[in-house]
């Protein structure tokens, strides 16, 4: 009876071992890094994770779904931050993202996202990662508005795009030179970007002219 209750409570399709899902997601990124999209297979992921292929298929029906989940699992590092000020939040968010992209796993995420756009496949990767970026920035901007900081709703979307775009370009310029990129260098680069764009974000919207005048 006890075994029956345990089996009933277990989520359907979830690997039995507590760490199996994490190991499979990690193995998927490593397999992609080593073999690229063309050489990426469920068999390879299963061998790397030390599980049976059937264990992988219980949770992920195909390779694209597995890749999407592996990317989204690793991109959690760029989510919400709260330093108490808009400038501080944007710097922290930017530092988290740049640090992530300079890591081999983060760079694989960027590479996979670009390949997904180019091929038209695994579209969930691009939308999922983009939505996560927008959500993190949205929380930062919403808190700033609650604190009374004069965020311009007309420029905020473009400013965030410019900030994330510039960080992506910096990551591409550095490549995987993580050892040569110190934390101080990462922070300085992000502070420079935020200070360049922040005036546009805080620019007041001019009220429409009064027709009675």
Secondary structure, DSSP 8 states (H G I E B T S, - for coil): -HHHHHHHHS-TT--SSTTHHHHHHHHHHHHHHHHHHHH--HHHHHHHHTS-HHHHHHH-SSHHHHHHHHHHHHGGGGS----SSHHHHHHHHHHHHHHHHHSHHHHHHHHHHHHHHHHS--HHHHHHHHHHHHHHHHHHHHHHHHHT----TTTHHHHHHHHHHHHHHHHHHHTT-TTTS-HHHHHHHHHHHHHHHHHHHS--------TT-
